[in-house]
C-alpha cells in the first residue's frame, strides 16, 4: 500500500523521479513508476494505487495543466477523500477547480533534497500523513474517467465540498460564504480556551536548515499537539507547551488565524502561514535556512499571532547559532496566550480603531479589551484609571498614525506601558504606512508594513484616478 500517489505527465518524469526519491528517503512509499505487471491493465493498476494511497501529490506544469488524465487522477483521489497536495513546478495558472487550494511552490527547485521549499513540503506531508482524513467509499463502477468527465460543474462542486477540513491550511480550499448549507460566521460556536505551543532546535550551525513549528490547541488536545510538534522536527528539538493562565481567550470555530515568523540571519519559507481555527488543534510549520555568514549569537525567532487583522501574541524563541550546534544550552521559555489588551489611539482615529477592535472581539469574544471611551468610570480622575489598566493588561495595542504621534495622551500611555507591562508587550498597529507615519520610538527596526496595507493604498489610488477622469 503506497503512502503517496504521485500524479504527473511523461514530460515531467525526471522531476517526478527526483521528488519520489526524496520522499522515499524520508521514509514513505511512493507510487510513481508506471510499470504495468503482466496480466493487468493500466486502468486497474491506477485505480488500485489511488484507492490504497493516503495522499495524492499532483505536479502542475505547463504540460500537466493541459492533461485531462492528470486532472482525472487528482479528482479521483479527492473523491475518495485522499489528501490532495498540489505542487507547482512551473509558473502556470492551474485548471479550474484547483485554483482555491494553495500549491507548494517548487518552481525554482534545483532537484536537491535540501532546498527549503522541499523541506517545507516534507514538513507538511508529515502533518498530513499523521492526520489523514476519513476515507470515502470506493466508486460503484465506471473507473476514473466516468467519475470526472462531464461538465465543469462536477469539478466546481468538488472544490466546494468539505472533505479537506483536517488538512493543514496550506492545502485547504479557501472558504466560500456561498457554499450550500454554510453556517453564518457570526453563529459559529466558541471553542474552549486556546493554548499555544512552539518548537525549534536548541541550536543550529551557519548554513544549516531546520523546521520551526507552532501549534494552537485546547487543553484536551495538548498531548496530541505536543506529539505533532515533536514529529515534525528532530529528536533533540525543544518543544515549549503553554501553562494556562487564569483567563484564556475563546476563539470561534472558523476564526481566521495568521502565524508570521521573523528572525535575523535566516531565510524563512513561507513568511506566513494561515489557518481557520478548527476548535481543537491547528499546526503551522516553517522552513528556516540559517545564513552561511551568520555570527555565533543567539537567534531570536519571533512568532507573531494574528486573529483577523489584529496581532494578539508575540512569542520569541531562542536558537543558538554555533559552528557546533550541540554547544548551546537554551533556557526554558513558558508562553501563554494573552487574555486582556489595552487599546491606545488618537481620538481622531477612533473610527478605524473601533472597526479593528470589533473584528477582534468577533473572533475572540472572551478577550478583555479596554477602550477608554467605553470603559472609563464617570466622575473619577481618568489618568490613574488609565495607568492602572495599562499595567494590568497582557498586551498594549498601539494604534499608530500621524495623529497618534502628535497626541500627548497617546505618547503618555506609550511611556507608561514601557514600564509595565513592558516593551515586549507593546504591539504597534499601524493605521498608516510607515513612510507616512514613522514607527514609534524603539520600533524603528521593525517591519510594520504588510500586503493588505499596500493593497489598500493601491485601491485608494485607483479610486482617486477614476474620480479625476472626465
N, C-alpha and C positions, 0 to 999 in steps of 0.2 A: 504494500500500500504506500504510494508516494505521499510525502508531506506537501509538496508543491507541484502544481501543474504549470508548466511554462509555455505560454502561447506566443507564437512568433511566425513570421514568414520566412521562406527559404532564403530570401535576400539578406535577412538579418541573422543567419545561422551562426556566424562567428561571434556576434555579440551574445547570442543565446548560449553558446558553448562556454564563453568566458564567465558569464553570470552563473550558469549552472555549476561550474567548477568551484566558484567562490561559495555558493550556497551549500554545496555538498561538503566542502571543507569546514563549514560552520556546523555540520552535523545533521543536515536534513537530506532526505531523499528527494530527488527532483526527476520528474518525468519530462524529458525534453527531446531525447534522441528518438526519432520517429521510425524506428525499425519495426517491421511487422513480422511476428512469428509465422511460421508455415501453418497453413490451415485457418488463419484468422483474416478477417477483413479489416481495413484501416478504420472504418467507422466503428466497428465493435470494440477495437482496441482503444480508440479515442474515448468512447463512452465509458468504458471501464475505468480508464485513468481519471476522467473527470469525476466519476462517482466516488472514487476512492480518495482523491486528493483533499487535503484540508484547506488549501489556499490556491488561488489561481493568480499568477502573475502574467500580465499582458504587456509585451514590448510594443509600444507605439512608436512608429517611424513613418517616414514618407511612403514606405511600401505597405505597412500593415493597415494604415488608415484607409487604404483602397481595397483591402482584402475582406470580402464577405465572410470568408472562413474564419478569420481571426475574430471578427465581430460575433460570429455564431458561437465560437468556443467560449468567449467571455460571457455572453448572455446565458449560455447553458450552465456555466459554473455559478453565476449569480442566481439562476432559477433554482439550483439545488442548494442555495443558501451557503455556498462556499465563499469565504472571504476573498474579495476581488481587490487586487493591488495593481493599479496602473503604473507602469514605469515608462517614462518618456525618454527615448534615446535620440530623437530628432525634434527640432523645434517646429512642430506641426500642430494644426488645430485638430483636436480629437473629434471623432464622429459624434453625431447627435446621440444623446443617451449616455455619453461618458464624460461630458464636459462638467458635470456637477460634482464629480469625485476628484479630489486633488491628487495629482500624479506625482510620484517620486521623480525628481529631476536628475537624469543621468545623461543629459545632452552633452556635457563636457567630460564624460567619463573616459579615462585613459586605459580602461580594461584592467586596472590594478585592484587588488583586494583592500588596499589601504586608503583608497580615495574616501574623503569624508562623506560624500554622497552615498557611497556604497555602505559605509559603516552605519549611516543613519537608516538606510533601508534594512539592514540586518537587525538593528535595534527594534525597528517597527515590526519586523516579522517575528521576532521573539515574543513581542507583546501579543500579536495576532494569534500565533500558534499556541500561546499559553491560555488564550481565552477564545476558543473557537465558537462561532455562533451555532445554534441548534440546526441540525441538518434537515433539509427538506426531503420529502418523499420523492423517489425517482419518478420520471415521467411514465405514464401508462404505455406509450408506444410512440413510434414515429422518429426517434433519434434526434440528433442535434438540429437538423435542418427544419423539421416540422415544428419545432418549438419556436424558432425565431423568425423564420421567413414569413413575411406577411406585410403588414402596414407599419409605418413608423410609430403608430400608437402603441404597439406592443413594447417597443423599446422605451418610450417615454413613460409608460405605465410601470415598467420595471424599475426605472430610476426613482419614481415617487414612492416605491414600496418601503416598508420599514425593516427590511431584513438586515440592514447594516448597523443596527443600534449598538452592538457590542464591539464594533471595530474602533481602533484609535481614530481620533478626529481627522487625522491627515488623509484618510481614505474614505471618510463618510460623506454621503451626499449632503449638500447644503439644504437646510430645512426649507420647506415651502409652506407659507401660510395658507395656500390654496389647496393643500392636499386634502382629499376627501376624508372627512371624519376627524380632521386635525383639531385638537383641543386648543382653544384660545390661550395665548401665552399668559394672560392675566390670571387664568384659572388653574395654572399648573400647581401641583401640590408642593409643599415646602418640605425639604429633607430634614433629617436630624443635623445637629451641629457638624460643621465641616472642619476637618483637621488637615494639616499639611505634612508632607514628608519630602526630603530631598536626599540625593545620593550622588557621590562623585569619588574618584580616587583620593587617597590621602596625599599623594604626591605624583608628579609627572615630570618626565625629562623633556628638555627642549627638543622640538621636532617630533614628539610623540603625539598620539591622539587617544582620546577616551570618550566615554559617554557620560553625560550628566543627566540626571533624571529628577522628575518632580511628580508627586502624587497628591491628589486631593481625595479625601475619603472620610467616611463616618466611622465612629468607634467600632461598630460591628464588623467593619471591613479592614481593620487595622492589620491583622495578621496577613491577610491576602495582599494588601498594599505593600507591606514590608517584603514579602516573598517576591513580588513582582519587581520591586526596586532592586533587590539583590540579583535576581535572574538576569536583568538587563545589563548588569555590569560585571566586574571581575570579582574574584573570591575575596580579596582584601580591601575592597572598596568600603568607604564609610557611609553608612545609612543612618540618617537622622530622622527620628519619628517624633511627632509632636506630643506634648503633655497638655491635655485640655485645660483651658483657663476656667474661671468661674462662669464666664458667659462666652458663647461662641455664636457667630452668625449662622443663620439657617438660610440656605440658598433654595430658590425654586427649581424644580426639575426643569431642565432645558435652558437654564441661565447660561448666557454666552461668557466663556472664560478665556482669557488670553494669558499665556505664560511667556514672558520675554526674558531671555538670558543674556547678560552682558559680562564683560571682563576684559582686562588689559592683557596684552601679549598673547592673545589667542584669536583664532578664527572660529566662529560658531555657525553651524548649519543645522536647521534654519535659525534665524534670529528669534523667531516667534513660533509658538505652537498654539493652536486653538482647539477648544472642545466645548461641547454643551454638557453641563452637569447632569449626570445620569442618576443622581440621588444616592449613589453608593461609593463608587471609586472611579476616578479618571487618572490616566497616566500621560505624561509628556516626556519625550526624550530628545536630547540634543547631541550632535556630534561636535566635539571640541578638538581643534588642532592647535597644539602649542607652537608658537613661532620658534623657528630654529635658533634665533638670536635672543630668545627670552632670557632675562637675567635670573640669577638664583635668588628669588624672592618668594614670598607667599602671595600667590594669586588669589584675588577675591572674585569668585564667581557670584553674580548677583541675580537672583530670581525675582522678577517683578510680576506680581499677580494682579490682573485686572478683572473686574466684574463689569461687563459692558465697557463704557469709556473711562471708568474711574479706577485708578490704581488703589488697591486696598492692602497690599502687603509688599514688603521689601525684605528679601531673605538673603543675606550674604553667607557664602560658604567658602572656607579657605582651602586652597590646594597648593601645596609647596612645589615650587619649580626647582628641581635639583638634578644635577647630572646623574645622581643615583637616586631614583625615585623612592627607594626604601629608607633613605636617610631621615625623612621628615616625620615628625610626630605632631599632629594637629589636635588642639584641644577640642573637647566635645562642645557642640553647639545645640541648644534647645530652641525650637521655633514654635510659635503658635500664631494662629490667625487672629487678626485684630477683631475686637468686639465693639469698639467705640471710636468715633472720629470727631474732630473739631474742624469746622469749615471756616476758613479765613478768606475774606474777599472785600473788595471795594463795593460800596453801596451802588456805584454806577454800573457794576457788573452783576447786579442781583438777578436779572432775568436769566442769563445763560448759566449762572451758578445753580440756581434753583432747578433748572431743567436737568442738569447733571446729577444733582442730588436725588431728584425724583427717579431717574433711571436706576441709580444705585439702590434706593430703597425698594424698588420693584423686585430686584433680583436677590437682595439680601434684606428681607423685611424685618429681621430682628437686630440688625446693625444699629447701634445707638448713635445717631448723628446730632451734633449740637450746631444749630444755626441761630445766630443772635436774635434775628427779628422774630423768631418763633419761641425761643427758649429762655430769654432773659426775664427775670422776675420784675414786675412793676414796683415802682416806688423804692427800689433798692439801688444802692450805688453799683453801677454796671461794671466798673473796672475790676473790683475784687472778684465779682462773679466770673468775668472772663478769665482772669488769671487762674482761678480755681478749676474751671472747666478745662482749660488748656493743659494743665498739669495732670489732670485725671484721665485724659484720653490716650488711647493707644497710638493714634495716628493724627497728625496735624496736616490737613489738606490745605495747601497754599495756592489758591486760585490766582494766578499771576497775569498781570496785564500792565499797560501803561498807567491805567487808573490805580491799580494796586501799588505800583512802585512809587506813586506820588501821594499815597494815603498814609497819614501819620498813624492811623489806628491799625492798619494792616502791618506796618513796619513794627509797631509796638507789640502786636500779637506774635509776629515772627521772632522778635528778640526774646519774648517771654518763652516761646516754645523751645528755643535753643537751650534754655536752662533745664526745663522739664516739659515734655518727655524726652528732649534731646534732639540733636541734629539728625540722627539716623531715623527718627520717627517723622521727620518732615518730608512730605511728598509734594513737590511742585506740580501744579496742574495748570499748564499754560493755556490761557484763553486767546493769546495772540502769538504769532510766530516769534521765536527768539530774536530774529533780526529786527523786529519792530519793538518788542519788549525784552531787552536783555535779561538773562537769568538773574535770580536774586543772589545776594552775596553768599558765597560758599558752594554755589551750584554752577559756577561758570564753566567747569569742565564736564558737565553732564549734558548728554544729548537729549534735548527736550522736544525736538521736532518729530512728528510722526506722519505717516502717509495720509491719514484722514485729515489732518490739518492742511497738508499740501493740496489734497483734493478739494477741500473747502475753499481755499484761496483761488484755485483754478476755476471752480464753478462760479465763484463770485466775479472773477474777471470776465468769464464768458457772458454772464448776465449783464454786466456793465457795457460790454461791447455791443450786445444785441440792443440795449436801450438807446445807444448812441446812433444806431442805424436809422436812416430816414424811413 
